[in-house]
Amino acid sequence: MKVTLLSDIFLKKKNINTVILINGWVRNRRDSKSGISFLDIYDGSIVTTLQVIAKNTLSNYVTEILKLTIGCSVKIVGKLIHSLHKKNIYELKAHLIQVIGTVSSPKSYPMSAKRHTLEHLRNFCHLRPRTNIIGVISRIRNTVFYTLHKFFQSKQYLWVATPIITSINTEGGGDMFKISMLDTSNYELNKKIKNFKKKFFNRSAFLTVSGQLTLEAYACSLSKVYSFGPVFRAENSNTKKHLAEFWMLEMEKAFTTVKKISNFSEILLKHVIQKVLEKNSLDLSFLKKYIDNNIFIRLKKILNINFFHIEYKEALDILLKNSHLFSEKIFWGIDFNTIQEKYLVEEYFKAPVVIYNYPKNIKPFYMKLNSDEITVSAFDILFPLVGEIIGGSEREDRFSILENRMKIFKETQKDYHWYQDLRKYGTIPHAGFGLGFERLILYITGLNNIRDVIPFPRSVGDLKF
């Protein structure tokens, strides 16, 4: 007999008044004095549980069913019917219940039936998918992941696998994780090989902070490309919006401008939110009840408003006029901090904001220098609750200017010779952006800690799993 998913029952209304097979886990068990047990079963496909009616006429009722606890796994064959109780839409009259796995120590089981804080759940990342909240987040995350891929494929972008191991830093600075074959726990061994020059790659290697530079190589041949995978930042920043390992979608397009790709990114964000509203309404309803009572209004508002587009100078002027609200000094050339971005988005504009033309000294060397020679053709999209969600720019396609910018930033020419070749051999104007996947999930769900929207978070001082 084919297994029926609970999502097919509740969303597609399949198999009513027929005998079906379901697999799942026990969320709760209640016993009546009349010899009937009621089991709440979930299978991960939907936030809703299915009530199973288990009568004492079942052969293993006393030996197994009366011993079922939260977390036990079961296979159940029974007749699916409409429930007579208003609380339930459907219920399953069990003909056969096979107990697959039991919980050996129910009293110490960390995922008990009571509600747990998200902080508590972070200590049990291997077990927290069994809770409703993490199941909801996982399904929304899956929808967003699939929608992003499908969107780019529908626009005829080619997916490119950019390397995770790299020798260069896309963003500049010292925020990369270095890869080493040395056994750091063996001091004597390290002393012996201290001057041993041969390395695995014959040079220093790091975990990538971005696939952008290598993605550009493909954009300069294939026109429209994107990548989607994990990136790594060794920033010593232990905030609710930073991770050491997270996922990023990056796109590059040839023969385009920063204005065009920023408009494209606005369309993309709205499309993703629309799909989540369509496909995850039950999950959003759960979040509305427990996390954000305003979630549907908030998400639908994004679909119905235009993002505000302003230049860095305009944003700076707004902050200067309201400088009494901030403790930090505000001046040309600062990189706006979280509080300043929050004010622009949530207090002043009350909508997402796209900021253009940042000072050249606070942006990486590869961003295209504007004609004023003091700003670069870059943009950031700032969202309520999460701050920067997308960052992009036109890339410097003029060889001499790129070379000069690299010298100013003290980038080693030999490390980027291949990147300069892209400008030497058939240079083209091109642009791209990076989308922080977890920050988008954070905004959609309304949660306030990024550690709760990724399966196994890696952050400063935290590598439990």
Secondary structure, 3 states (H helix, E strand, C coil): CCECCHHHHHHHCCCCCCEEEEEEEEEEEEECCCCEEEEEEECCCCCCCEEEEEECCCCCCCCCHHHCCCCCEEEEEEEEEECCCCCCCEEEEEEEEEEEECCCCHHHCCCCCCCCCHHHHHHHCCCHHHCHHHHHHHHHHHHHHHHHHHHHHHCCCEECCCCCEECCCCCCCCCCCEECCCCCCCHHHHHHCCCCCCCCCCCCEEECCCCHHHHHHHHHHHCEEEEEEEEECCCCCCCCCCCCEEEEEEEEEECCCHHHHHHHHHHHHHHHHHHHHHHCHHHHHHHHHHCCCCHHHHHHHHHHCCCEEEEHHHHHHHHHHCHHHCCCCCCCCCCCCHHHHHHHHHHHCCCCEEEEEEEHHHCCCCECECCCCCEEEEEEEEECCCEEEEEEEEECCCHHHHHHHHHHCCCCHHHHHHHHHHHHCCCCCEEEEEEEHHHHHHHHHCCCCHHHCCCCCCECCECCC
